[in-house]
Amino acid sequence: MRSPLTGRLGLAAVLALVLAVFGLAPAASADPAPAALTFSTSSATTTPGGTVQLSMTLTNNKSYDVWFVYQTIDPTWLTTQRPDLKYSFTGCSLATASGSTSCAGTGPANLGGNYGATIPPGQSRTVTLTLQVAADSGCNGNIGFYSYYYAEFSDSSNATGGPVYTPETRVLCA
């Protein structure tokens, strides 16, 4: 008589093999990305005339300083296809461990200068843009964004990422 335990172990081994072959198996403890870029919004929804804060936090996970950052933020293709939608970025601030200041970069097309590099190892910088939806704007769906970024470190290495699409960078306008 066959043991049910042997059958279960065999099934688990076959399932683990299938997951490993298709790249779905849990990864061994991987090193974090050299520079992690995360997004958040102050609200998941807005209305015509409303504002939402869109924040991007860059964290230096290396043991070297970040010397240079280049980042863009652009509307998704579906967002650009809505002629009734009217919005703009009306403000920008940089939060550091020592406080908050106005941005120094050229705005949403080039956010890199806003991070105030140099960013020491283990520290973060957060750039927050104020998204203003016009009072006469059509509001019938998501306002979505994507981003590319590039960071250079003092050890002459670099990190790139993008496009970065996350649910947090979509704001429902209703």
C-alpha positions, 0 to 999 in steps of 0.5 A: 500500500502506497503512503499518501505522504509520498504522493503529496511530497511528489506533487509538491516537488512537481509543482516546485519544478514547474514554478522554477522553470517558468520563473515563478518560484520565490527568489532567494533573498535578492539584494535591493535595487541600488536606488529604489523609486516609490510613488504615493498620492495624497488621495486616490480620487479628485474632482474638477477643481481639486488637487492631489499631491503626487510624491516620488521617493528615491532611496539610496540603497548602496554604500556610495553617494548618489551624485546625479539623478535624472527622472521624468514623469509623463501622462500615460497614453490613455490620459493624453487621449482625453481631450476633456481632461485639463490639469497641470502641476502647480507646485513642487517641494523637496523633503529631506531629513533637514526639512522641506524646500521648493524644488530647484529642477525644471519641473515634471519633464526633468525632476532629477534636479529636484532631488538635491543630490548628493544623497548619502547611503541609506537616505531618501529624498521625496519630491512632491508635485501638486496636481491641479485639476481645472474646474471646467475639466471633464472627469471620467476616469483615471489620470495616470502617469509613468516615469523613467529614472537614472541615478549615478553613484560616487563609485562610478556605477549607475542604475536605471529604471522605467517605465515605472507604472504603479497603481499609486500613480493613478488618480480617479477623477470623478 
